[in-house]
């Protein structure tokens, strides 16, 4: 007689545990703590994040575009690489980051985040430089959100390094 009640309680507990896993990644935990570079760019940068990363394979800890955009903006502002950094609008450089693909393991394994980065110079015009960045982070069953945030931080670090190399190449070409 207690078996149906125990089974029902087990199902409810499982639903609560899985439901608790659905909390999104936190933008304050996705900021790259310190971008190590001595390069400074006397220019303004306008950043934009677009797209959605997730779907069935990323239903544990979603990666909301707005949170990624906020984390990227704060990372860029804290790095002091550019004279000024804003979201969207007019600037000397325009950065667009697209959220393409997020894979999170069902139990444990590796979180994979894939983004596209596009950088255009207002002065140079022409075709923007583009790069696809794929970052990973190991994840246990209880650390999927943290692994998603860590993959995002690595993605930012690689993207900013790429962006600075593009700007450096442009200045050498002038």
TIRO-2110 file (N, C-alpha, C; in Angstrom, 1 decimal):
// TIRO-2110
0.8, -1.2, 0.0, N, 1, A
0.0, 0.0, 0.0, CA, 1, A
0.9, 1.3, 0.0, C, 1, A
2.0, 1.2, 0.6, N, 2, A
2.9, 2.4, 0.6, CA, 2, A
3.7, 2.5, -0.6, C, 2, A
3.7, 1.4, -1.4, N, 3, A
4.5, 1.5, -2.7, CA, 3, A
4.1, 2.6, -3.6, C, 3, A
2.8, 2.7, -3.9, N, 4, A
2.3, 3.8, -4.8, CA, 4, A
2.7, 5.2, -4.2, C, 4, A
2.6, 5.4, -2.9, N, 5, A
2.9, 6.7, -2.3, CA, 5, A
4.4, 6.9, -2.4, C, 5, A
5.2, 5.9, -2.2, N, 6, A
6.7, 6.1, -2.3, CA, 6, A
7.1, 6.4, -3.7, C, 6, A
6.4, 5.7, -4.7, N, 7, A
6.7, 5.9, -6.1, CA, 7, A
6.3, 7.3, -6.5, C, 7, A
5.2, 7.8, -6.0, N, 8, A
4.7, 9.1, -6.3, CA, 8, A
5.7, 10.2, -5.7, C, 8, A
6.1, 9.9, -4.5, N, 9, A
7.1, 10.9, -3.8, CA, 9, A
8.4, 10.9, -4.6, C, 9, A
8.8, 9.7, -5.1, N, 10, A
10.1, 9.7, -5.8, CA, 10, A
10.0, 10.4, -7.1, C, 10, A
8.8, 10.3, -7.8, N, 11, A
8.6, 11.1, -9.0, CA, 11, A
8.6, 12.6, -8.8, C, 11, A
7.9, 13.0, -7.7, N, 12, A
7.9, 14.4, -7.3, CA, 12, A
9.3, 14.9, -7.0, C, 12, A
10.0, 14.1, -6.3, N, 13, A
11.4, 14.5, -5.9, CA, 13, A
12.3, 14.7, -7.2, C, 13, A
12.1, 13.7, -8.1, N, 14, A
12.9, 13.8, -9.4, CA, 14, A
12.5, 15.0, -10.2, C, 14, A
11.2, 15.3, -10.2, N, 15, A
10.7, 16.5, -11.0, CA, 15, A
11.3, 17.8, -10.4, C, 15, A
11.3, 17.8, -9.0, N, 16, A
11.9, 19.0, -8.4, CA, 16, A
13.4, 19.1, -8.6, C, 16, A
14.1, 18.0, -8.6, N, 17, A
15.5, 18.0, -8.9, CA, 17, A
15.8, 18.5, -10.3, C, 17, A
15.1, 18.0, -11.2, N, 18, A
15.3, 18.3, -12.6, CA, 18, A
14.8, 19.8, -12.8, C, 18, A
13.7, 20.2, -12.2, N, 19, A
13.3, 21.5, -12.3, CA, 19, A
14.3, 22.5, -11.8, C, 19, A
14.9, 22.2, -10.7, N, 20, A
16.0, 23.0, -10.1, CA, 20, A
17.2, 23.2, -11.0, C, 20, A
17.3, 22.2, -11.9, N, 21, A
18.5, 22.3, -12.9, CA, 21, A
18.2, 23.2, -14.0, C, 21, A
17.0, 23.8, -14.1, N, 22, A
16.6, 24.6, -15.2, CA, 22, A
17.0, 26.1, -15.0, C, 22, A
17.6, 26.4, -13.9, N, 23, A
18.0, 27.8, -13.7, CA, 23, A
19.0, 28.2, -14.7, C, 23, A
18.8, 29.5, -15.3, N, 24, A
19.8, 29.9, -16.3, CA, 24, A
21.2, 30.2, -15.7, C, 24, A
22.2, 30.2, -16.6, N, 25, A
23.5, 30.7, -16.2, CA, 25, A
23.4, 32.1, -15.7, C, 25, A
24.3, 32.5, -14.9, N, 26, A
24.3, 33.8, -14.3, CA, 26, A
25.3, 34.8, -14.9, C, 26, A
24.8, 35.9, -15.4, N, 27, A
25.7, 36.8, -16.1, CA, 27, A
26.9, 37.3, -15.3, C, 27, A
26.7, 37.5, -14.0, N, 28, A
27.8, 37.9, -13.1, CA, 28, A
28.9, 36.8, -13.0, C, 28, A
28.5, 35.6, -13.3, N, 29, A
29.5, 34.5, -13.2, CA, 29, A
30.1, 34.2, -14.6, C, 29, A
29.6, 34.9, -15.6, N, 30, A
30.1, 34.6, -17.0, CA, 30, A
31.2, 35.7, -17.4, C, 30, A
31.4, 36.7, -16.5, N, 31, A
32.4, 37.7, -16.9, CA, 31, A
33.8, 37.2, -16.7, C, 31, A
34.6, 37.5, -17.7, N, 32, A
36.0, 37.1, -17.6, CA, 32, A
36.6, 38.0, -16.6, C, 32, A
37.2, 37.5, -15.6, N, 33, A
37.7, 38.2, -14.5, CA, 33, A
38.8, 39.3, -14.9, C, 33, A
39.7, 38.8, -15.7, N, 34, A
40.8, 39.8, -16.1, CA, 34, A
41.3, 39.4, -17.5, C, 34, A
41.3, 40.3, -18.4, N, 35, A
41.8, 40.1, -19.7, CA, 35, A
43.3, 40.6, -19.6, C, 35, A
44.2, 39.7, -19.8, N, 36, A
45.6, 40.0, -19.6, CA, 36, A
46.1, 40.5, -21.0, C, 36, A
46.3, 41.8, -21.1, N, 37, A
46.8, 42.4, -22.3, CA, 37, A
47.3, 43.8, -22.0, C, 37, A
48.4, 44.2, -22.6, N, 38, A
48.9, 45.6, -22.4, CA, 38, A
48.4, 46.4, -23.6, C, 38, A
47.6, 45.8, -24.5, N, 39, A
47.1, 46.6, -25.7, CA, 39, A
45.9, 47.5, -25.3, C, 39, A
46.0, 48.7, -25.7, N, 40, A
44.9, 49.6, -25.5, CA, 40, A
44.5, 50.2, -26.9, C, 40, A
43.2, 50.3, -27.1, N, 41, A
42.7, 50.8, -28.4, CA, 41, A
42.0, 52.1, -28.2, C, 41, A
42.5, 53.2, -28.8, N, 42, A
41.9, 54.5, -28.6, CA, 42, A
40.8, 54.6, -29.6, C, 42, A
39.7, 53.8, -29.3, N, 43, A
38.5, 53.8, -30.2, CA, 43, A
37.4, 53.3, -29.3, C, 43, A
36.2, 53.5, -29.8, N, 44, A
35.0, 53.1, -29.2, CA, 44, A
34.5, 51.8, -29.8, C, 44, A
33.8, 51.0, -29.0, N, 45, A
33.3, 49.7, -29.4, CA, 45, A
31.9, 49.5, -29.1, C, 45, A
31.1, 49.1, -30.0, N, 46, A
29.7, 48.8, -29.8, CA, 46, A
29.5, 47.3, -30.0, C, 46, A
29.0, 46.7, -28.9, N, 47, A
28.9, 45.2, -28.9, CA, 47, A
27.4, 44.8, -29.0, C, 47, A
27.1, 43.7, -29.7, N, 48, A
25.8, 43.2, -29.8, CA, 48, A
25.9, 41.7, -29.7, C, 48, A
24.9, 41.0, -29.0, N, 49, A
24.8, 39.6, -29.0, CA, 49, A
23.5, 39.2, -29.6, C, 49, A
23.5, 38.2, -30.4, N, 50, A
22.3, 37.8, -31.1, CA, 50, A
22.2, 36.2, -31.1, C, 50, A
21.0, 35.8, -31.3, N, 51, A
20.7, 34.3, -31.4, CA, 51, A
20.4, 33.7, -30.1, C, 51, A
20.1, 32.4, -30.1, N, 52, A
19.8, 31.7, -28.9, CA, 52, A
20.6, 30.4, -28.9, C, 52, A
21.3, 30.1, -27.9, N, 53, A
22.0, 28.8, -27.7, CA, 53, A
21.2, 27.9, -26.8, C, 53, A
20.9, 26.8, -27.2, N, 54, A
20.2, 25.9, -26.3, CA, 54, A
19.4, 24.9, -27.1, C, 54, A
18.2, 24.7, -26.8, N, 55, A
17.4, 23.7, -27.4, CA, 55, A
17.4, 22.4, -26.5, C, 55, A
17.0, 21.3, -27.1, N, 56, A
16.9, 20.1, -26.4, CA, 56, A
18.2, 19.6, -25.7, C, 56, A
19.3, 19.8, -26.3, N, 57, A
20.6, 19.4, -25.7, CA, 57, A
21.1, 20.3, -24.6, C, 57, A
20.4, 21.5, -24.4, N, 58, A
20.9, 22.4, -23.4, CA, 58, A
19.7, 22.8, -22.5, C, 58, A
18.9, 21.9, -22.1, N, 59, A
17.7, 22.3, -21.3, CA, 59, A
18.0, 22.4, -19.8, C, 59, A
19.2, 22.1, -19.4, N, 60, A
19.6, 22.1, -18.0, CA, 60, A
19.8, 23.6, -17.5, C, 60, A
20.8, 24.2, -18.2, N, 61, A
21.1, 25.6, -17.8, CA, 61, A
21.1, 26.5, -19.0, C, 61, A
20.0, 27.1, -19.3, N, 62, A
19.9, 27.9, -20.5, CA, 62, A
20.9, 29.0, -20.5, C, 62, A
21.2, 29.6, -21.7, N, 63, A
22.1, 30.7, -21.8, CA, 63, A
21.4, 31.8, -22.5, C, 63, A
20.7, 32.6, -21.7, N, 64, A
19.9, 33.7, -22.2, CA, 64, A
20.7, 34.8, -22.9, C, 64, A
20.3, 35.2, -24.1, N, 65, A
21.1, 36.2, -24.9, CA, 65, A
21.4, 37.4, -24.0, C, 65, A
20.4, 37.9, -23.3, N, 66, A
20.5, 39.1, -22.5, CA, 66, A
21.6, 39.0, -21.5, C, 66, A
21.7, 37.8, -20.9, N, 67, A
22.7, 37.6, -19.8, CA, 67, A
24.1, 37.6, -20.4, C, 67, A
24.2, 36.9, -21.6, N, 68, A
25.5, 36.8, -22.3, CA, 68, A
25.9, 38.2, -22.7, C, 68, A
25.0, 39.0, -23.2, N, 69, A
25.3, 40.4, -23.7, CA, 69, A
25.7, 41.2, -22.5, C, 69, A
25.1, 41.1, -21.4, N, 70, A
25.5, 41.9, -20.2, CA, 70, A
26.8, 41.5, -19.7, C, 70, A
27.1, 40.2, -19.7, N, 71, A
28.4, 39.7, -19.2, CA, 71, A
29.5, 40.1, -20.2, C, 71, A
29.3, 40.1, -21.5, N, 72, A
30.3, 40.6, -22.4, CA, 72, A
30.5, 42.1, -22.3, C, 72, A
29.5, 42.8, -22.1, N, 73, A
29.6, 44.3, -21.9, CA, 73, A
30.5, 44.6, -20.7, C, 73, A
30.2, 44.0, -19.6, N, 74, A
30.9, 44.2, -18.4, CA, 74, A
32.3, 43.7, -18.5, C, 74, A
32.6, 42.6, -19.1, N, 75, A
33.9, 42.1, -19.4, CA, 75, A
34.7, 43.1, -20.2, C, 75, A
34.2, 43.6, -21.2, N, 76, A
34.9, 44.6, -22.1, CA, 76, A
35.1, 45.9, -21.4, C, 76, A
34.1, 46.4, -20.6, N, 77, A
34.3, 47.6, -19.8, CA, 77, A
35.3, 47.5, -18.8, C, 77, A
35.3, 46.3, -18.1, N, 78, A
36.3, 46.1, -17.0, CA, 78, A
37.7, 45.9, -17.5, C, 78, A
37.9, 45.5, -18.8, N, 79, A
39.2, 45.3, -19.3, CA, 79, A
39.9, 46.6, -19.7, C, 79, A
39.2, 47.7, -19.9, N, 80, A
39.7, 49.0, -20.2, CA, 80, A
40.6, 48.9, -21.5, C, 80, A
40.3, 48.0, -22.4, N, 81, A
41.0, 48.0, -23.6, CA, 81, A
40.6, 49.1, -24.6, C, 81, A
39.3, 49.4, -24.6, N, 82, A
38.7, 50.4, -25.5, CA, 82, A
38.4, 51.7, -24.7, C, 82, A
38.5, 52.8, -25.4, N, 83, A
38.1, 54.1, -24.8, CA, 83, A
36.7, 54.1, -24.2, C, 83, A
35.8, 53.5, -25.0, N, 84, A
34.4, 53.3, -24.4, CA, 84, A
33.8, 52.1, -25.1, C, 84, A
32.9, 51.5, -24.3, N, 85, A
32.2, 50.3, -24.8, CA, 85, A
30.7, 50.5, -24.5, C, 85, A
29.9, 50.2, -25.5, N, 86, A
28.4, 50.3, -25.3, CA, 86, A
27.7, 49.1, -25.9, C, 86, A
26.5, 49.0, -25.7, N, 87, A
25.6, 48.0, -26.3, CA, 87, A
25.0, 48.7, -27.6, C, 87, A
25.3, 48.1, -28.7, N, 88, A
24.7, 48.6, -30.0, CA, 88, A
25.1, 50.0, -30.2, C, 88, A
24.5, 50.7, -31.2, N, 89, A
24.7, 52.1, -31.5, CA, 89, A
25.9, 52.3, -32.4, C, 89, A
26.3, 53.5, -32.5, N, 90, A
27.5, 53.9, -33.4, CA, 90, A
28.8, 53.8, -32.6, C, 90, A
29.8, 53.4, -33.2, N, 91, A
31.1, 53.3, -32.6, CA, 91, A
32.2, 53.2, -33.7, C, 91, A
33.5, 53.3, -33.3, N, 92, A
34.6, 53.1, -34.2, CA, 92, A
34.6, 51.6, -34.7, C, 92, A
34.3, 50.7, -33.8, N, 93, A
34.3, 49.2, -34.1, CA, 93, A
32.9, 48.7, -33.7, C, 93, A
32.4, 47.8, -34.5, N, 94, A
31.2, 47.1, -34.1, CA, 94, A
31.4, 45.6, -34.0, C, 94, A
31.1, 45.1, -32.8, N, 95, A
31.3, 43.7, -32.6, CA, 95, A
29.9, 43.0, -32.5, C, 95, A
29.8, 41.9, -33.2, N, 96, A
28.5, 41.1, -33.1, CA, 96, A
28.9, 39.7, -32.7, C, 96, A
28.3, 39.2, -31.7, N, 97, A
28.6, 37.8, -31.2, CA, 97, A
27.3, 37.1, -31.3, C, 97, A
27.4, 36.0, -32.0, N, 98, A
26.2, 35.1, -32.3, CA, 98, A
26.3, 33.9, -31.4, C, 98, A
25.2, 33.6, -30.7, N, 99, A
25.2, 32.3, -29.9, CA, 99, A
24.7, 31.3, -30.9, C, 99, A
25.5, 30.3, -31.2, N, 100, A
25.1, 29.3, -32.2, CA, 100, A
24.7, 28.0, -31.6, C, 100, A
25.4, 27.4, -30.7, N, 101, A
25.2, 26.0, -30.3, CA, 101, A
25.7, 25.8, -28.8, C, 101, A
24.8, 25.2, -28.0, N, 102, A
25.2, 24.9, -26.7, CA, 102, A
24.8, 23.4, -26.4, C, 102, A
25.8, 22.6, -26.0, N, 103, A
25.5, 21.2, -25.7, CA, 103, A
25.9, 20.9, -24.3, C, 103, A
25.0, 20.4, -23.5, N, 104, A
25.3, 20.0, -22.1, CA, 104, A
25.0, 18.5, -22.0, C, 104, A
25.9, 17.8, -21.3, N, 105, A
25.7, 16.4, -21.2, CA, 105, A
24.5, 16.1, -20.3, C, 105, A
23.8, 14.9, -20.5, N, 106, A
22.7, 14.6, -19.7, CA, 106, A
23.1, 14.3, -18.2, C, 106, A
24.2, 13.6, -18.1, N, 107, A
24.6, 13.2, -16.7, CA, 107, A
25.9, 13.9, -16.3, C, 107, A
27.0, 13.6, -17.0, N, 108, A
28.3, 14.3, -16.8, CA, 108, A
29.0, 14.2, -18.2, C, 108, A
30.0, 15.0, -18.3, N, 109, A
30.8, 15.0, -19.6, CA, 109, A
31.3, 16.4, -19.8, C, 109, A
31.0, 16.9, -21.0, N, 110, A
31.6, 18.2, -21.4, CA, 110, A
30.5, 19.1, -21.9, C, 110, A
30.5, 20.4, -21.4, N, 111, A
29.6, 21.4, -22.0, CA, 111, A
30.4, 22.0, -23.1, C, 111, A
29.7, 22.2, -24.3, N, 112, A
30.3, 22.8, -25.4, CA, 112, A
29.5, 24.0, -25.9, C, 112, A
30.2, 25.2, -26.1, N, 113, A
29.5, 26.4, -26.5, CA, 113, A
30.2, 26.8, -27.8, C, 113, A
29.4, 27.1, -28.8, N, 114, A
29.9, 27.6, -30.1, CA, 114, A
29.3, 28.9, -30.4, C, 114, A
30.2, 29.9, -30.7, N, 115, A
29.7, 31.3, -31.1, CA, 115, A
30.4, 31.7, -32.3, C, 115, A
29.8, 32.7, -32.9, N, 116, A
30.5, 33.4, -34.1, CA, 116, A
30.8, 34.8, -33.6, C, 116, A
31.9, 35.3, -34.0, N, 117, A
32.3, 36.7, -33.7, CA, 117, A
32.6, 37.4, -35.0, C, 117, A
32.1, 38.6, -35.1, N, 118, A
32.2, 39.5, -36.3, CA, 118, A
32.6, 40.9, -35.8, C, 118, A
33.7, 41.4, -36.4, N, 119, A
34.2, 42.7, -36.0, CA, 119, A
34.3, 43.6, -37.3, C, 119, A
33.7, 44.7, -37.3, N, 120, A
33.7, 45.6, -38.4, CA, 120, A
34.3, 47.0, -37.9, C, 120, A
35.1, 47.6, -38.7, N, 121, A
35.7, 48.9, -38.5, CA, 121, A
34.8, 49.9, -39.2, C, 121, A
34.4, 50.9, -38.5, N, 122, A
33.6, 52.0, -39.2, CA, 122, A
34.4, 52.8, -40.2, C, 122, A
35.7, 53.0, -39.9, N, 123, A
36.6, 53.7, -40.7, CA, 123, A
37.0, 53.0, -42.0, C, 123, A
37.3, 51.7, -41.8, N, 124, A
37.7, 50.9, -42.9, CA, 124, A
36.6, 50.4, -43.8, C, 124, A
35.4, 50.3, -43.3, N, 125, A
34.3, 49.8, -44.1, CA, 125, A
34.5, 48.4, -44.6, C, 125, A
33.9, 48.1, -45.7, N, 126, A
34.2, 46.7, -46.3, CA, 126, A
33.6, 45.6, -45.4, C, 126, A
34.2, 44.4, -45.7, N, 127, A
33.7, 43.2, -45.1, CA, 127, A
34.3, 43.0, -43.7, C, 127, A
33.4, 42.7, -42.7, N, 128, A
33.9, 42.5, -41.4, CA, 128, A
34.7, 41.2, -41.2, C, 128, A
35.6, 41.2, -40.3, N, 129, A
36.3, 39.9, -40.0, CA, 129, A
35.4, 39.0, -39.2, C, 129, A
35.5, 37.7, -39.5, N, 130, A
34.7, 36.8, -38.8, CA, 130, A
35.5, 35.6, -38.2, C, 130, A
34.9, 35.0, -37.1, N, 131, A
35.6, 33.9, -36.5, CA, 131, A
34.6, 33.1, -35.8, C, 131, A
34.7, 31.8, -35.8, N, 132, A
33.9, 30.9, -35.0, CA, 132, A
34.7, 30.3, -33.9, C, 132, A
34.1, 30.4, -32.7, N, 133, A
34.9, 30.0, -31.5, CA, 133, A
34.1, 28.9, -30.8, C, 133, A
34.7, 27.8, -30.5, N, 134, A
34.1, 26.6, -29.8, CA, 134, A
34.9, 26.4, -28.5, C, 134, A
34.2, 26.5, -27.4, N, 135, A
34.9, 26.3, -26.1, CA, 135, A
34.2, 25.2, -25.3, C, 135, A
34.9, 24.5, -24.5, N, 136, A
34.4, 23.4, -23.7, CA, 136, A
34.7, 23.6, -22.2, C, 136, A
34.0, 22.9, -21.4, N, 137, A
34.3, 22.9, -20.0, CA, 137, A
33.7, 21.5, -19.4, C, 137, A
34.5, 20.8, -18.7, N, 138, A
34.0, 19.6, -18.1, CA, 138, A
32.9, 19.8, -17.1, C, 138, A
31.9, 18.9, -17.1, N, 139, A
30.8, 19.1, -16.2, CA, 139, A
30.4, 17.8, -15.5, C, 139, A
30.3, 17.8, -14.2, N, 140, A
29.7, 16.7, -13.5, CA, 140, A
28.2, 17.0, -13.5, C, 140, A
27.4, 16.0, -13.0, N, 141, A
25.9, 16.1, -13.0, CA, 141, A
25.5, 17.4, -12.2, C, 141, A
26.2, 17.7, -11.1, N, 142, A
25.8, 18.8, -10.2, CA, 142, A
26.5, 20.1, -10.6, C, 142, A
27.3, 20.2, -11.7, N, 143, A
28.0, 21.4, -12.0, CA, 143, A
27.8, 21.9, -13.4, C, 143, A
26.6, 21.6, -14.0, N, 144, A
26.4, 22.0, -15.4, CA, 144, A
26.3, 23.5, -15.6, C, 144, A
25.7, 24.1, -14.6, N, 145, A
25.6, 25.6, -14.7, CA, 145, A
27.0, 26.2, -14.7, C, 145, A
27.8, 25.8, -13.7, N, 146, A
29.1, 26.3, -13.6, CA, 146, A
30.0, 26.0, -14.8, C, 146, A
29.8, 24.9, -15.4, N, 147, A
30.5, 24.5, -16.6, CA, 147, A
30.1, 25.4, -17.8, C, 147, A
28.8, 25.7, -17.8, N, 148, A
28.2, 26.5, -18.9, CA, 148, A
28.8, 27.9, -18.8, C, 148, A
28.9, 28.4, -17.5, N, 149, A
29.5, 29.7, -17.3, CA, 149, A
31.0, 29.7, -17.6, C, 149, A
31.7, 28.7, -17.3, N, 150, A
33.1, 28.6, -17.5, CA, 150, A
33.4, 28.5, -19.0, C, 150, A
32.6, 27.8, -19.8, N, 151, A
32.7, 27.8, -21.3, CA, 151, A
32.5, 29.2, -21.9, C, 151, A
31.5, 29.9, -21.3, N, 152, A
31.3, 31.3, -21.8, CA, 152, A
32.5, 32.2, -21.5, C, 152, A
33.0, 32.1, -20.3, N, 153, A
34.2, 32.9, -20.0, CA, 153, A
35.4, 32.6, -21.0, C, 153, A
35.6, 31.3, -21.2, N, 154, A
36.7, 30.9, -22.2, CA, 154, A
36.4, 31.5, -23.5, C, 154, A
35.1, 31.4, -23.9, N, 155, A
34.7, 32.0, -25.2, CA, 155, A
35.0, 33.5, -25.3, C, 155, A
34.7, 34.2, -24.3, N, 156, A
35.0, 35.6, -24.2, CA, 156, A
36.5, 35.9, -24.3, C, 156, A
37.3, 35.1, -23.6, N, 157, A
38.7, 35.3, -23.6, CA, 157, A
39.3, 35.1, -25.0, C, 157, A
38.9, 34.0, -25.6, N, 158, A
39.3, 33.7, -27.0, CA, 158, A
38.8, 34.7, -28.0, C, 158, A
37.6, 35.2, -27.8, N, 159, A
37.0, 36.2, -28.7, CA, 159, A
37.7, 37.5, -28.6, C, 159, A
38.0, 37.9, -27.4, N, 160, A
38.6, 39.2, -27.2, CA, 160, A
40.1, 39.2, -27.7, C, 160, A
40.7, 38.1, -27.5, N, 161, A
42.1, 37.9, -28.1, CA, 161, A
42.1, 38.0, -29.6, C, 161, A
41.1, 37.3, -30.2, N, 162, A
41.0, 37.3, -31.7, CA, 162, A
40.7, 38.8, -32.1, C, 162, A
39.7, 39.4, -31.5, N, 163, A
39.4, 40.8, -31.8, CA, 163, A
40.6, 41.7, -31.8, C, 163, A
41.4, 41.6, -30.7, N, 164, A
42.6, 42.5, -30.6, CA, 164, A
43.6, 42.2, -31.7, C, 164, A
43.7, 40.9, -32.1, N, 165, A
44.6, 40.6, -33.2, CA, 165, A
44.1, 41.1, -34.5, C, 165, A
42.8, 41.2, -34.7, N, 166, A
42.3, 41.8, -36.0, CA, 166, A
42.6, 43.3, -36.0, C, 166, A
42.3, 43.9, -34.9, N, 167, A
42.6, 45.4, -34.8, CA, 167, A
44.1, 45.7, -35.0, C, 167, A
44.9, 44.8, -34.4, N, 168, A
46.4, 45.0, -34.5, CA, 168, A
46.8, 44.8, -36.0, C, 168, A
46.2, 43.8, -36.7, N, 169, A
46.5, 43.6, -38.1, CA, 169, A
46.1, 44.8, -39.0, C, 169, A
44.9, 45.4, -38.6, N, 170, A
44.4, 46.6, -39.3, CA, 170, A
45.4, 47.7, -39.2, C, 170, A
45.9, 47.9, -37.9, N, 171, A
46.8, 49.1, -37.7, CA, 171, A
48.1, 48.9, -38.4, C, 171, A
48.6, 47.7, -38.5, N, 172, A
49.8, 47.4, -39.2, CA, 172, A
49.6, 47.6, -40.7, C, 172, A
48.5, 47.3, -41.3, N, 173, A
48.2, 47.5, -42.7, CA, 173, A
48.1, 48.9, -43.1, C, 173, A
47.7, 49.8, -42.1, N, 174, A
47.5, 51.2, -42.5, CA, 174, A
48.8, 51.9, -42.7, C, 174, A
END
